[in-house]
């Protein structure tokens, strides 16, 4: 199983295309080099090159037969260096043997979800703290299999959240995101989860609730009331392997 490191580390994705064209070779397999201060480890990516190309910013380089996508300190860029070259550059021996595995890199076992204090500073209508429903202190045994997916953590909400992958190790989950308009006014409400895989034993994220209401042409007193109805709360949560 490949080790996974936090955002201050470097993740490189080498795509073996061999076609020499200016466009990604869709459906071609990729390999990932996960690097720290003492070199890198490499594994086959669970994502195809077309997925990686659409998720990562920047133009796909035209001249590279071997293409490396680098994530360093939270910033992505394409590089002509191979994972082996990156291994040497970041303190290794210059060797990055490929580990062929179907495992997601996550550690199987007992995981516990903890919910932090909700920030209600941008929600005048809410008094006190609001807990993230269904996630406080829950513990479950998880076998991750081939790919990490948030449904493994939040089994009680399977089918209720529209999950989409936003990066190599980040996800966005939409519970509700609706807007309505009438007579020149508008209102909207949303509940959205954001998740980041921090390591093989930790996942962190937040749940954001937002409500807004706008009605044009109100006098000052009525506008002040409407302003007090705007609301945004942010609830952080963390899932850790505990056994």
ZAMARGU-4260 file (C-alpha; in steps of 0.2 Angstrom, whole numbers, plus 5000, padded with zeros to 4 digits):
<rodrens>
0) 5000/5000/5000 | 5007/5017/4995 | 5009/5030/5009 | 4999/5046/5008 | 5005/5062/5014
5) 4998/5079/5018 | 4996/5094/5006 | 5014/5101/5010 | 5021/5085/5001 | 5022/5083/4983
10) 5012/5072/4972 | 5017/5068/4954 | 5007/5059/4941 | 5016/5051/4927 | 5005/5047/4911
15) 5012/5035/4899 | 5005/5040/4882 | 5018/5036/4869 | 5008/5045/4856 | 5017/5061/4855
20) 5002/5071/4851 | 4996/5087/4859 | 4981/5080/4867 | 4980/5067/4881 | 4978/5049/4877
25) 4961/5046/4884 | 4959/5030/4893 | 4977/5027/4895 | 4983/5022/4912 | 4993/5033/4924
30) 5004/5031/4938 | 5006/5041/4953 | 5022/5046/4963 | 5019/5052/4981 | 5035/5061/4986
35) 5041/5068/5002 | 5058/5074/5009 | 5066/5057/5006 | 5060/5052/4989 | 5044/5045/4981
40) 5033/5029/4980 | 5023/5025/4965 | 5007/5016/4961 | 4994/5014/4947 | 4982/5028/4947
45) 4963/5024/4950 | 4960/5038/4938 | 4962/5038/4919 | 4971/5051/4910 | 4956/5059/4904
50) 4949/5061/4921 | 4966/5069/4927 | 4967/5081/4913 | 4949/5088/4916 | 4952/5089/4935
55) 4969/5097/4934 | 4972/5116/4929 | 4983/5121/4915 | 4986/5116/4897 | 4991/5098/4893
60) 5009/5099/4887 | 5012/5096/4869 | 5030/5090/4868 | 5030/5077/4882 | 5029/5059/4878
65) 5030/5055/4896 | 5020/5068/4906 | 5021/5072/4924 | 5007/5081/4934 | 5015/5089/4950
70) 5006/5095/4965 | 5018/5104/4977 | 5012/5114/4992 | 4994/5114/4985 | 4998/5120/4968
75) 4997/5109/4952 | 5008/5111/4937 | 5014/5100/4922 | 5032/5094/4922 | 5044/5085/4910
80) 5052/5076/4924 | 5048/5058/4927 | 5043/5051/4945 | 5061/5043/4945 | 5069/5060/4942
85) 5057/5068/4954 | 5063/5055/4967 | 5081/5060/4965 | 5076/5078/4965 | 5067/5077/4982
90) 5080/5067/4991 | 5078/5049/4985 | 5090/5037/4975 | 5082/5040/4958 | 5071/5024/4958
95) 5053/5024/4960 | 5047/5006/4956 | 5028/5004/4952 | 5017/4996/4965 | 5003/4988/4955
100) 4988/4987/4967 | 4970/4989/4967 | 4970/4996/4984 | 4964/5014/4987 | 4979/5018/4998
105) 4967/5020/5013 | 4969/5010/5029 | 4956/4997/5032 | 4949/4996/5050 | 4938/5005/5063
110) 4935/5024/5058 | 4927/5037/5069 | 4919/5053/5063 | 4921/5068/5075 | 4911/5085/5072
115) 4919/5101/5077 | 4911/5117/5083 | 4900/5126/5070 | 4904/5143/5065 | 4888/5153/5065
120) 4896/5171/5065 | 4888/5174/5048 | 4870/5168/5053 | 4862/5181/5064 | 4845/5170/5065
125) 4854/5155/5073 | 4858/5155/5091 | 4870/5144/5099 | 4879/5129/5090 | 4872/5118/5076
130) 4878/5100/5075 | 4880/5092/5058 | 4866/5079/5058 | 4871/5060/5059 | 4890/5062/5060
135) 4894/5065/5078 | 4905/5052/5086 | 4900/5038/5074 | 4912/5023/5072 | 4911/5010/5059
140) 4922/4997/5051 | 4927/5001/5033 | 4936/4991/5020 | 4940/5003/5006 | 4943/4991/4992
145) 4949/4999/4975 | 4944/5017/4977 | 4940/5030/4991 | 4922/5036/4991 | 4914/5047/5004
150) 4899/5035/5004 | 4910/5023/5014 | 4911/5035/5028 | 4893/5042/5027 | 4883/5027/5024
155) 4867/5034/5032 | 4867/5047/5018 | 4870/5035/5003 | 4858/5041/4989 | 4855/5058/4997
160) 4871/5067/4992 | 4877/5070/4974 | 4896/5067/4976 | 4909/5073/4963 | 4927/5072/4963
165) 4936/5089/4962 | 4954/5084/4963 | 4966/5070/4966 | 4961/5068/4984 | 4946/5080/4986
170) 4927/5078/4984 | 4911/5089/4984 | 4894/5083/4990 | 4878/5092/4986 | 4864/5088/4998
175) 4853/5103/4991 | 4857/5118/4981 | 4841/5127/4975 | 4837/5145/4970 | 4820/5152/4966
180) 4815/5169/4960 | 4798/5179/4958 | 4792/5197/4957 | 4810/5203/4956 | 4816/5194/4972
185) 4826/5179/4974 | 4830/5166/4987 | 4842/5152/4988 | 4847/5138/5000 | 4861/5125/5000
190) 4870/5112/5010 | 4886/5106/5003 | 4900/5095/5010 | 4918/5097/5005 | 4931/5082/5009
195) 4949/5081/5008 | 4959/5064/5010 | 4974/5070/5022 | 4982/5053/5024 | 4979/5035/5024
200) 4972/5036/5041 | 4963/5053/5041 | 4950/5062/5031 | 4944/5080/5035 | 4930/5092/5028
205) 4916/5104/5032 | 4898/5105/5029 | 4892/5123/5023 | 4874/5128/5025 | 4869/5144/5016
210) 4852/5154/5014 | 4850/5171/5006 | 4835/5181/5002 | 4834/5197/4992 | 4818/5208/4989
215) 4821/5224/4979 | 4813/5241/4983 | 4811/5239/5002 | 4812/5253/5014 | 4827/5254/5026
220) 4818/5245/5041 | 4812/5231/5030 | 4829/5229/5021 | 4837/5228/5039 | 4825/5213/5043
225) 4829/5204/5027 | 4848/5207/5030 | 4846/5198/5047 | 4839/5183/5038 | 4855/5180/5028
230) 4863/5164/5035 | 4879/5154/5032 | 4886/5141/5044 | 4901/5130/5043 | 4903/5114/5052
235) 4920/5105/5051 | 4922/5087/5053 | 4936/5074/5054 | 4937/5055/5051 | 4951/5045/5059
240) 4956/5027/5059 | 4956/5022/5077 | 4959/5003/5076
</rodrens>
